[in-house]
Amino acid sequence: MSVSSRFGSQIRSFAIVGAVAIALAACQTKPVETAPPPATPAEAAPPNALTANSPAFLTMPNIPADHIPVRVGILLPFSSGTPAVRALAQAMVKAATMALYESGNRDMILITADEGSTPADAADAGQKLLNQGAEIIVGPLYATSVKAIAGAARDRGVAVLSFSTDRSVAGDGVFLISFLPTNDTDRVVSYALAHGHHKIAALIPDNLYGDVTLGALKGAVTNGKGELGQVQRFPATVDGVLNPATAIAHTDADAVFIPQAGAILHAAAPTLSSGGLDPSKVKLLGTGQWEDPSLSSEPTLNGAWFAAPDPKDEVAFNAKFRAAYGTDPPQLAGLAYDAISLIAKLAEKGEPYKRFTRAAIVDPNGFSGADGIFRFMADGTAERGLAILSVGPDGFRVVDPAPTTFVKPGS
């Protein structure tokens, strides 16, 4: 593995076993200091749960035979046929390595395995990690791979922290540490409702992402006692959005939600304006997909709001990654950093094979990570503290900071 000179001497104190790497960084993941979590009943271990060390488990020459290290499996698509996916997998391992170093925990072994390109590949790799004694698995990236490994991991009582965004695979030992579109949608819609925009129309792509965000939109509008305006679904193409955007422009909504970015958003925004929508009165709303500097060049998006992690967190993480490895990290690499930092923190408490329980992971107080605070919910999904950003000709401006705690005022 290639590491920078900054980490070269210290990194030998830790163990990284398996595939190659690349990374991403941020502020160290630690519990958010809030009220203590409520007591949780003891969890019953599955019949085949991992409960004792074995000579067959992976170890290192400097680890005493009677000592049980914290073995962490990392399952990612290192051999993907898509170069960007391979680069992301490598970057995530680098981020994990950096988190391991920063944690100061010299008792952790990171064991990597290739997710491959089929569910069968993922199942074999997941079983390999379990056979090597992994107490917890970080990854995989794809929902089909999660389904392939979940049963075997559950049978051993091993939690899975996956990077998938498919909510259907969450729960029963699988936790999604990824960015979910429902978080972005709920945050920006709730903020708009609280700031005078009560009737929200929507331009929704006709795909799975659109289905998810539309469901979240309806929930947020209902919870905020707002009114759902006209909803136009469209094929996710530039030509496909034009007529639906014109139709939305003729409605009486005071906000329009558009969970779409890139060329489609660049086509939709001016079409809304030319169709009669007044952007000085009707607020355009978006998700984290809007975190694209090119939006500043579109005048009709000036003043629009979207939800995303606070940019200062991303800047800090990127700077640390760049200092360590000489390159900027891909956007999702911080998730691996957060996963390993969280695991290192939980490993400080509890005894072997009992430190990564559901109760420990689903801590209502949450944790602080590379992109702000986050916590796992009972259904296995993650809730994140997001900021509200405004689009302007000079870039993005934070108009409502991300929360620093999940404790509500007065609670």
C-alpha positions as CSV (number, residue, x, y, z in Angstrom):
1,M,0.0,0.0,0.0
2,S,1.2,3.5,-0.8
3,V,1.0,6.0,2.0
4,S,2.4,9.5,2.2
5,S,5.6,10.3,4.1
6,R,3.5,12.0,6.7
7,F,1.9,8.6,7.7
8,G,4.7,6.3,6.6
9,S,6.4,5.7,10.0
10,Q,3.3,5.7,12.1
11,I,1.1,3.5,9.9
12,R,3.3,0.5,10.5
13,S,1.9,0.5,14.1
14,F,-1.4,-0.6,12.5
15,A,-2.4,-3.5,10.3
16,I,-4.0,-3.1,6.8
17,V,-4.4,-6.5,5.2
18,G,-5.7,-7.3,1.7
19,A,-6.3,-5.1,-1.3
20,V,-4.9,-1.8,-2.5
21,A,-5.9,1.7,-1.3
22,I,-6.8,5.4,-1.9
23,A,-8.5,7.8,0.5
24,L,-10.4,10.8,2.0
25,A,-10.4,12.6,5.3
26,A,-12.3,14.9,7.8
27,C,-12.7,15.7,11.4
28,Q,-12.5,12.7,13.7
29,T,-15.7,10.9,14.3
30,K,-16.7,11.1,17.9
31,P,-19.9,10.9,19.9
32,V,-21.9,14.2,19.9
33,E,-22.0,15.3,23.5
34,T,-25.7,15.2,24.4
35,A,-27.9,13.5,26.8
36,P,-27.0,9.9,27.6
37,P,-29.0,7.3,25.6
38,P,-31.8,5.4,27.3
39,A,-31.1,2.0,28.6
40,T,-31.6,-0.8,26.1
41,P,-32.4,-4.4,26.9
42,A,-29.6,-6.9,26.3
43,E,-29.6,-8.3,22.8
44,A,-29.9,-12.0,22.2
45,A,-27.0,-13.3,20.1
46,P,-27.9,-15.6,17.1
47,P,-27.0,-19.3,17.6
48,N,-23.9,-19.1,15.4
49,A,-22.7,-15.7,16.6
50,L,-19.0,-15.0,16.8
51,T,-18.2,-15.4,20.5
52,A,-14.6,-16.6,20.7
53,N,-11.2,-16.1,19.1
54,S,-9.9,-18.8,16.7
55,P,-6.4,-19.8,15.5
56,A,-8.0,-19.7,12.0
57,F,-8.7,-16.0,12.3
58,L,-6.4,-13.5,10.7
59,T,-3.7,-12.1,13.0
60,M,-0.4,-10.3,12.8
61,P,3.1,-11.4,13.9
62,N,3.2,-8.9,16.8
63,I,-0.2,-9.8,18.3
64,P,0.0,-12.3,21.2
65,A,-1.8,-15.6,20.5
66,D,-4.2,-15.1,23.4
67,H,-5.1,-11.5,22.4
68,I,-8.2,-10.7,20.4
69,P,-7.7,-7.7,18.1
70,V,-10.5,-5.7,16.5
71,R,-10.9,-7.2,13.1
72,V,-12.8,-5.0,10.6
73,G,-13.7,-6.3,7.2
74,I,-13.8,-3.8,4.3
75,L,-15.8,-5.0,1.3
76,L,-15.5,-2.8,-1.9
77,P,-15.5,-3.3,-5.7
78,F,-11.8,-3.1,-6.2
79,S,-12.0,-4.9,-9.5
80,S,-15.0,-3.0,-11.0
81,G,-15.0,-2.6,-14.7
82,T,-15.7,1.1,-14.2
83,P,-12.5,3.2,-13.5
84,A,-14.3,5.7,-11.4
85,V,-15.7,3.0,-9.2
86,R,-12.3,1.3,-8.8
87,A,-10.9,4.7,-7.9
88,L,-13.6,5.3,-5.3
89,A,-13.0,1.9,-3.7
90,Q,-9.2,2.6,-3.5
91,A,-9.9,6.1,-2.1
92,M,-12.2,4.7,0.5
93,V,-9.5,2.3,1.8
94,K,-7.1,5.3,2.0
95,A,-9.8,7.2,4.0
96,A,-10.2,4.2,6.2
97,T,-6.4,4.0,6.7
98,M,-6.3,7.6,7.7
99,A,-9.2,7.2,10.2
100,L,-7.4,4.2,11.7
101,Y,-4.2,6.3,12.2
102,E,-6.1,9.2,13.6
103,S,-8.0,7.1,16.1
104,G,-4.8,6.0,17.8
105,N,-6.3,2.5,18.2
106,R,-3.3,0.2,17.7
107,D,-5.5,-2.9,18.2
108,M,-7.4,-2.8,14.9
109,I,-6.8,-4.9,11.8
110,L,-8.5,-3.8,8.5
111,I,-9.1,-6.8,6.3
112,T,-10.1,-5.9,2.7
113,A,-11.9,-8.1,0.2
114,D,-13.2,-7.5,-3.3
115,E,-16.9,-7.1,-3.7
116,G,-16.5,-8.2,-7.3
117,S,-19.2,-7.6,-10.0
118,T,-21.8,-10.2,-9.1
119,P,-23.8,-11.1,-5.9
120,A,-21.9,-14.5,-5.9
121,D,-18.6,-12.6,-5.9
122,A,-19.8,-10.5,-2.9
123,A,-21.1,-13.5,-1.0
124,D,-17.8,-15.3,-1.4
125,A,-15.8,-12.2,-0.3
126,G,-18.1,-11.6,2.6
127,Q,-17.7,-15.2,3.8
128,K,-13.9,-14.8,3.5
129,L,-14.1,-11.8,5.8
130,L,-16.2,-13.7,8.3
131,N,-13.8,-16.7,8.1
132,Q,-11.0,-14.4,9.0
133,G,-12.8,-13.2,12.1
134,A,-14.3,-9.9,11.1
135,E,-16.4,-8.5,14.0
136,I,-18.0,-5.9,11.7
137,I,-18.1,-5.3,8.0
138,V,-17.7,-1.9,6.3
139,G,-19.3,-1.9,2.8
140,P,-20.3,-3.2,0.3
141,L,-21.2,-0.4,-2.1
142,Y,-24.1,-2.0,-4.0
143,A,-27.5,-3.1,-2.7
144,T,-27.3,-6.5,-4.5
145,S,-24.0,-7.2,-2.7
146,V,-25.6,-6.2,0.6
147,K,-28.3,-8.8,0.0
148,A,-25.7,-11.4,-0.8
149,I,-23.8,-11.0,2.4
150,A,-26.5,-10.0,4.9
151,G,-27.7,-13.4,5.8
152,A,-24.2,-14.9,6.6
153,A,-23.2,-11.7,8.6
154,R,-26.5,-11.8,10.5
155,D,-25.9,-15.5,11.3
156,R,-22.6,-14.7,12.9
157,G,-24.0,-11.6,14.7
158,V,-21.8,-9.3,12.6
159,A,-23.1,-5.8,11.8
160,V,-22.7,-4.4,8.3
161,L,-22.1,-0.7,7.7
162,S,-23.0,-0.4,4.0
163,F,-22.5,2.5,1.5
164,S,-25.7,1.6,-0.4
165,T,-28.5,4.1,-0.8
166,D,-31.2,1.5,-1.2
167,R,-33.4,1.7,1.9
168,S,-34.8,-1.7,1.2
169,V,-31.6,-3.5,2.3
170,A,-31.4,-1.6,5.6
171,G,-32.3,-3.2,8.9
172,D,-31.8,-6.5,10.7
173,G,-28.1,-5.9,11.2
174,V,-27.5,-3.8,8.1
175,F,-26.9,0.0,8.6
176,L,-26.7,2.5,5.7
177,I,-24.0,5.0,6.5
178,S,-24.6,6.6,3.0
179,F,-26.2,9.9,2.0
180,L,-29.9,9.2,1.5
181,P,-32.1,11.5,-0.7
182,T,-34.8,11.4,1.9
183,N,-32.5,13.4,4.3
184,D,-31.9,16.2,1.7
185,T,-35.6,16.3,0.8
186,D,-36.9,16.5,4.3
187,R,-34.4,19.2,5.3
188,V,-34.9,21.6,2.4
189,V,-38.7,21.2,2.3
190,S,-39.0,21.7,6.0
191,Y,-36.9,24.8,5.8
192,A,-38.9,26.2,3.0
193,L,-42.2,25.6,4.9
194,A,-40.8,27.3,8.0
195,H,-39.8,30.3,5.9
196,G,-43.0,31.3,4.3
197,H,-43.3,28.9,1.3
198,H,-46.4,26.9,2.0
199,K,-47.4,25.4,-1.4
200,I,-44.7,23.3,-3.0
201,A,-44.9,22.0,-6.5
202,A,-42.4,19.6,-7.9
203,L,-40.6,18.5,-11.0
204,I,-39.7,14.9,-10.3
205,P,-37.6,12.6,-12.6
206,D,-39.4,9.4,-13.6
207,N,-36.9,7.0,-12.0
208,L,-36.2,5.3,-8.7
209,Y,-34.5,8.4,-7.3
210,G,-37.6,10.4,-8.2
211,D,-39.9,7.9,-6.5
212,V,-37.9,8.1,-3.3
213,T,-37.7,11.9,-3.2
214,L,-41.4,12.3,-4.1
215,G,-42.3,10.1,-1.1
216,A,-40.1,12.2,1.1
217,L,-41.6,15.4,-0.3
218,K,-45.1,14.3,0.5
219,G,-44.1,13.3,4.0
220,A,-42.2,16.6,4.7
221,V,-45.2,18.7,3.4
222,T,-47.6,16.8,5.5
223,N,-45.5,17.0,8.6
224,G,-44.9,20.7,8.1
225,K,-48.6,21.4,7.5
226,G,-48.0,22.7,4.1
227,E,-49.8,22.1,0.8
228,L,-48.5,19.9,-2.0
229,G,-48.9,21.6,-5.4
230,Q,-48.8,20.2,-8.8
231,V,-46.3,17.4,-9.4
232,Q,-44.9,16.8,-12.8
233,R,-43.0,13.6,-13.5
234,F,-40.6,13.7,-16.5
235,P,-38.2,11.4,-18.4
236,A,-34.7,12.2,-17.0
237,T,-33.5,14.0,-20.2
238,V,-33.1,17.6,-21.2
239,D,-35.9,17.4,-23.7
240,G,-38.1,15.5,-21.3
241,V,-38.2,18.2,-18.7
242,L,-39.2,21.1,-20.9
243,N,-42.9,20.7,-21.2
244,P,-43.4,19.6,-17.5
245,A,-41.4,22.7,-16.4
246,T,-43.6,25.0,-18.5
247,A,-46.7,23.4,-16.9
248,I,-45.3,23.9,-13.4
249,A,-44.5,27.6,-14.2
250,H,-48.3,28.2,-14.7
251,T,-49.3,27.0,-11.2
252,D,-49.7,29.1,-8.1
253,A,-47.1,27.3,-6.0
254,D,-44.7,29.5,-4.0
255,A,-41.9,26.9,-4.2
256,V,-40.8,24.3,-6.7
257,F,-38.8,21.2,-5.7
258,I,-36.4,19.8,-8.3
259,P,-34.4,16.8,-7.2
260,Q,-32.3,16.9,-10.4
261,A,-28.9,18.4,-11.3
262,G,-26.6,18.8,-14.3
263,A,-27.9,19.7,-17.8
264,I,-31.5,18.8,-16.9
265,L,-31.5,21.4,-14.1
266,H,-29.8,23.9,-16.4
267,A,-32.7,23.4,-18.8
268,A,-35.5,23.3,-16.3
269,A,-34.7,26.5,-14.4
270,P,-34.8,29.0,-17.3
271,T,-37.8,27.2,-18.8
272,L,-39.7,27.8,-15.5
273,S,-38.7,31.5,-15.7
274,S,-39.6,31.9,-19.4
275,G,-42.9,30.2,-18.7
276,G,-43.9,32.9,-16.2
277,L,-42.5,31.8,-12.9
278,D,-41.0,34.7,-10.9
279,P,-37.9,33.4,-9.2
280,S,-38.0,36.4,-6.9
281,K,-41.3,35.1,-5.4
282,V,-41.2,31.4,-6.1
283,K,-38.3,29.6,-4.4
284,L,-36.6,26.8,-6.2
285,L,-35.5,23.9,-4.0
286,G,-33.0,21.1,-4.5
287,T,-31.1,18.2,-3.0
288,G,-27.4,17.5,-2.4
289,Q,-27.2,16.8,-6.2
290,W,-27.1,20.5,-6.6
291,E,-23.6,20.7,-5.1
292,D,-22.2,21.7,-8.5
293,P,-20.3,24.9,-9.0
294,S,-21.7,25.3,-12.5
295,L,-25.1,26.2,-11.0
296,S,-23.7,29.7,-10.2
297,S,-23.6,30.5,-13.9
298,E,-27.4,30.0,-14.2
299,P,-29.1,33.4,-13.3
300,T,-32.5,31.8,-12.8
301,L,-31.1,29.7,-9.9
302,N,-29.8,32.6,-8.0
303,G,-31.3,32.5,-4.5
304,A,-32.4,28.9,-4.8
305,W,-32.0,26.7,-1.8
306,F,-30.7,23.1,-1.4
307,A,-29.7,20.9,1.5
308,A,-26.1,19.5,1.7
309,P,-23.3,19.0,4.3
310,D,-21.7,22.2,5.4
311,P,-19.0,23.1,2.9
312,K,-16.5,23.9,5.6
313,D,-16.6,20.3,6.7
314,E,-15.9,19.1,3.2
315,V,-13.0,21.7,2.8
316,A,-11.4,20.5,6.1
317,F,-11.7,16.8,5.1
318,N,-10.3,17.4,1.6
319,A,-7.4,19.4,3.0
320,K,-6.4,16.5,5.3
321,F,-6.8,14.0,2.6
322,R,-4.7,16.1,0.2
323,A,-2.0,16.5,2.8
324,A,-1.9,12.8,3.4
325,Y,-2.0,11.5,-0.2
326,G,-1.4,14.5,-2.5
327,T,-4.7,14.3,-4.3
328,D,-8.3,15.4,-3.7
329,P,-10.7,12.6,-2.6
330,P,-13.8,11.6,-4.5
331,Q,-17.0,12.9,-2.8
332,L,-18.0,9.7,-1.0
333,A,-14.6,8.7,0.4
334,G,-15.5,10.4,3.7
335,L,-18.1,7.7,4.4
336,A,-15.3,5.2,4.8
337,Y,-13.5,7.6,7.1
338,D,-16.6,7.9,9.2
339,A,-17.2,4.2,9.4
340,I,-13.7,3.4,10.7
341,S,-13.7,6.3,13.1
342,L,-17.0,5.2,14.5
343,I,-15.8,1.6,14.8
344,A,-12.6,2.8,16.6
345,K,-14.7,4.7,19.0
346,L,-17.1,1.9,19.7
347,A,-14.1,-0.5,20.1
348,E,-13.0,1.5,23.1
349,K,-16.0,0.1,25.0
350,G,-17.2,-3.4,25.6
351,E,-15.5,-6.7,25.3
352,P,-14.6,-8.6,22.1
353,Y,-17.6,-9.7,20.0
354,K,-20.0,-7.5,22.1
355,R,-18.8,-4.0,21.2
356,F,-20.7,-3.6,17.9
357,T,-24.2,-4.3,19.1
358,R,-27.2,-2.7,17.7
359,A,-27.7,-0.7,20.8
360,A,-24.2,0.8,20.5
361,I,-24.6,1.6,16.8
362,V,-28.1,3.0,17.1
363,D,-27.1,5.7,19.6
364,P,-29.8,8.4,19.6
365,N,-27.1,11.0,20.4
366,G,-25.3,10.3,17.1
367,F,-21.8,10.9,16.1
368,S,-19.7,13.7,14.5
369,G,-18.1,12.8,11.2
370,A,-16.4,14.2,8.0
371,D,-19.7,15.7,6.8
372,G,-21.3,16.7,10.1
373,I,-23.3,14.8,12.6
374,F,-25.1,11.6,11.8
375,R,-26.9,8.8,13.6
376,F,-28.5,5.5,12.7
377,M,-32.2,5.0,13.1
378,A,-34.0,1.9,14.3
379,D,-34.7,0.9,10.7
380,G,-31.0,0.9,9.8
381,T,-31.0,4.1,7.8
382,A,-28.9,7.1,8.7
383,E,-30.1,10.6,9.6
384,R,-27.7,13.4,8.9
385,G,-27.4,17.0,10.1
386,L,-27.4,19.1,6.9
387,A,-27.0,22.8,6.1
388,I,-29.2,24.9,3.8
389,L,-27.2,26.5,1.0
390,S,-28.2,29.3,-1.3
391,V,-27.1,29.5,-4.9
392,G,-25.4,32.8,-5.9
393,P,-23.3,34.2,-8.8
394,D,-20.2,33.8,-6.6
395,G,-20.9,30.3,-5.4
396,F,-22.9,28.8,-2.5
397,R,-23.7,30.5,0.8
398,V,-24.8,28.8,4.0
399,V,-28.2,30.4,5.0
400,D,-28.9,27.9,7.7
401,P,-26.1,26.0,9.4
402,A,-26.1,22.3,9.9
403,P,-27.1,21.3,13.4
404,T,-24.4,20.3,15.8
405,T,-26.6,18.0,18.0
406,F,-29.7,15.9,17.6
407,V,-31.1,17.1,20.9
408,K,-34.0,19.4,20.4
409,P,-34.1,22.7,22.4
410,G,-35.9,22.2,25.6
411,S,-35.8,18.4,25.4
